[in-house]
């Protein structure tokens, strides 16, 4: 089970696996779940709802950490300092945009709600904006995975027509790599 792929993990454990992934910075898990919805393993509206619940819950938790622990908590994370400064600068003039958009920026989903909470931002306002942002994110990312499934299926159908050519290209590329490595080892 140690070598289980994300796809196998989600197929095996279903929506609880998706929920766990969405609680973390789980774009990859949600995209894969959308893809699996296309292939019939999951149901797209449930994927969207589960992704929403996981992401919204995590954001609310991190916002409350920032609200209750504030700077004291952030000081325990010196390796976050650069990202904390970026979030603070962006929050100065663009609070609403920052809250609506931070989840679409890789690596910022955990730290941003903590910084927002520590800044004294209104809880009601954060819940409202976070709800809208999370809803949009869960629909967009799940749907992207779903339509990626369509594209993947179309590519696979086209591959059947060109499989001999593709196999020849792979073989030639493999020989070229082997020859290149052989030449490097041979040269002084």
C-alpha positions in Angstrom: 0.0 0.0 0.0 3.0 2.3 0.4 3.3 2.8 -3.4 -0.4 3.6 -3.9 -0.9 6.3 -6.4 -3.2 9.3 -5.7 -5.7 7.9 -8.3 -5.8 4.5 -6.6 -6.0 6.1 -3.2 -9.1 8.1 -4.3 -10.7 5.2 -6.1 -10.1 3.0 -3.0 -11.2 5.4 -0.3 -13.5 7.7 -2.3 -14.9 10.9 -0.9 -13.1 10.6 2.5 -9.8 10.6 0.6 -10.9 13.6 -1.4 -12.0 15.4 1.8 -8.6 14.7 3.4 -6.8 16.0 0.3 -9.0 19.1 0.1 -8.2 19.8 3.8 -4.6 20.2 2.7 -3.5 22.2 -0.3 -5.2 19.7 -2.4 -5.6 21.0 -6.0 -4.0 17.8 -7.3 -6.4 15.5 -5.4 -9.4 17.6 -6.6 -8.2 17.5 -10.2 -7.7 13.7 -10.0 -11.2 13.4 -8.4 -12.7 15.4 -11.3 -10.9 13.1 -13.7 -12.3 10.1 -11.9 -15.8 11.6 -12.0 -15.4 11.6 -15.8 -14.4 8.0 -15.8 -17.4 7.0 -13.6 -15.7 6.3 -10.3 -17.1 9.4 -8.6 -20.0 11.8 -9.1 -18.9 15.3 -10.1 -21.4 17.3 -7.9 -20.2 15.2 -4.9 -16.6 15.9 -5.9 -17.4 19.6 -5.9 -19.2 19.5 -2.6 -16.5 17.4 -0.9 -13.7 19.7 -2.2 -15.7 22.7 -1.0 -16.3 21.3 2.5 -12.6 20.3 2.9 -11.1 23.5 1.6 -13.6 25.8 3.5 -13.1 23.9 6.7 -9.3 24.1 6.5 -9.4 27.9 5.7 -11.7 28.6 8.6 -9.4 26.6 10.9 -6.3 28.5 9.8 -8.1 31.8 10.0 -9.0 31.0 13.6 -5.4 30.0 14.4 -4.4 33.5 13.1 -7.2 35.2 15.0 -6.5 33.5 18.3 -2.7 33.0 18.2 -1.8 35.8 15.9 1.8 37.0 15.7 2.9 34.5 18.4 2.1 31.6 16.1 3.6 33.2 13.1 6.8 33.9 15.0 7.2 30.1 15.5 7.4 29.7 11.7 10.5 31.8 10.6 10.7 29.8 7.3 7.4 31.4 6.4 8.6 35.0 6.8 9.0 35.8 3.1 5.5 34.6 2.3 4.1 36.3 5.4 5.5 39.6 4.1 4.1 39.1 0.7 0.6 38.4 2.1 0.8 41.4 4.4 1.8 43.7 1.5 -0.9 42.4 -0.7 -3.5 42.8 2.1 -2.7 46.5 2.5 -4.7 47.6 -0.5 -6.4 44.5 -1.8 -8.0 42.7 1.1 -11.1 41.5 -0.8 -9.0 40.5 -3.9 -6.5 38.7 -1.7 -9.2 36.7 0.1 -11.0 35.8 -3.2 -7.8 34.8 -5.0 -5.3 33.4 -2.6 -6.4 29.8 -3.0 -5.6 29.9 -6.7 -1.9 30.7 -5.8 0.0 27.5 -5.1 1.6 27.4 -1.7 -0.4 30.2 -0.2 -3.6 28.5 1.0 -2.3 27.7 4.5 -0.5 30.8 5.3 -2.9 33.5 4.0 -5.9 32.8 6.2 -3.5 32.7 9.2 -2.1 36.1 8.3 -5.6 37.5 7.6 -6.8 36.2 11.0 -3.8 37.8 12.7 -4.5 41.1 11.0 -7.8 41.5 12.9 -10.0 41.0 9.8 -13.7 40.6 10.5 -14.7 36.9 11.0 -18.1 37.4 9.3 -16.5 39.1 6.3 -13.9 36.4 6.0 -16.5 33.7 6.2 -18.5 35.4 3.5 -15.6 36.0 1.1 -14.1 32.6 1.8 -17.4 30.9 1.1 -17.6 32.6 -2.4 -13.9 31.9 -3.1 -14.1 28.3 -2.0 -17.2 27.6 -4.0 -15.6 29.1 -7.1 -12.4 27.1 -6.5 -14.1 23.8 -5.9 -16.2 24.1 -9.1 -13.4 25.3 -11.3 -10.8 22.8 -10.2 -13.2 19.8 -10.2 -14.5 20.8 -13.6 -11.0 21.2 -14.9 -10.2 17.6 -13.8 -13.5 16.4 -15.4 -12.8 18.0 -18.7 -9.2 16.8 -18.6 -10.7 13.3 -18.6 -12.5 14.2 -21.9 -9.2 15.4 -23.4 -7.3 12.4 -22.2 -9.9 10.1 -23.7 -9.7 11.9 -27.0 -5.9 11.7 -27.1 -6.0 8.0 -26.3 -8.4 7.4 -29.2 -6.0 9.3 -31.5 -3.0 7.3 -30.2 -4.5 4.1 -31.6 -4.2 5.5 -35.1 -0.6 6.4 -34.6 0.7 3.8 -32.2 3.3 2.4 -34.6 4.7 5.8 -35.3 4.7 6.7 -31.6 6.5 3.4 -30.8 9.1 4.2 -33.4 9.7 7.7 -32.1 10.0 6.3 -28.5 12.5 3.7 -29.7 14.6 6.2 -31.7 14.6 8.6 -28.7 15.7 5.8 -26.4 18.5 4.9 -28.8 19.5 8.5 -29.1 19.7 8.9 -25.3 21.6 5.6 -25.0 24.1 6.7 -27.7 24.5 10.1 -26.1 25.3 8.6 -22.7 27.6 6.0 -24.4 29.5 8.9 -26.0 29.8 10.8 -22.7 31.2 7.7 -20.9 33.6 7.1 -23.8 35.0 10.6 -24.0 37.9 11.5 -21.7 
